[in-house]
Amino acid sequence: MNDILKRVGEEKDFLKKILEKIPGFNGYVERAERRLADKLLRESIAEQFEALWGRISTIQRKAISDGNIELIDELEAPALKLRQFIDRMRTASYGYAGFFDAIKVKTEELNEIYKYDYVLLALGEEVAEAVDNVELSMGSNDFTVALGHLTKLAQDCIDAFEKRKDVIVSMSESSVQPE
């Protein structure tokens, strides 16, 4: 029994031993972790916005039941923009088509990407407040202003995602070395 415990203790840091023996393996693990982190973050953001999109759908159904059919079309613009944003978040290639494989990402570059991730998370909070305002202002003179603000924020989400993607694409293009 002591021999087994001794052997397990000696081999408990097997990943470190693998990393020492296989050149480049450490980079492979780091890239895989970055891709997974990117996937999890974008999926989490998409879920947050999916709930907000669902709230807009609920407001639309309430408008129908209240006989305010004319509001359906007005609510459709921000709903479509949020759906477009959600779909982009979910369907973008994890790590953006090999971004994390093709280049060694520097801390400054990751910070630039994380800045946009933070913007997207903060926009989620703003969109939630805007949906609240739309719901509270239904039937009042403030509805058009609240709806306009929600529509602008939904477009801001799409724009922030595109800027994040542009940062990643520009990093991958600048890191490609001619052969």
Buried (B, 14 or more C-beta within 10 A) or exposed (E): EEEEEEEEEEEEEEEEEEBEEEEEEBEEEEBEEBBEBBBEBBEBBBEBBBEBBEBBEEBBEEBEEEEBEEBBEBBBBBBBBBBBBBEBBBEBEBBBEEBBBBBEBEEEBBEBBEEBBEBBEEBBEBBBEBBEBBBEBBEEEEBEEBBBBBBEBBBBBBEBBEBBBEBBEEBBEEBEEEE
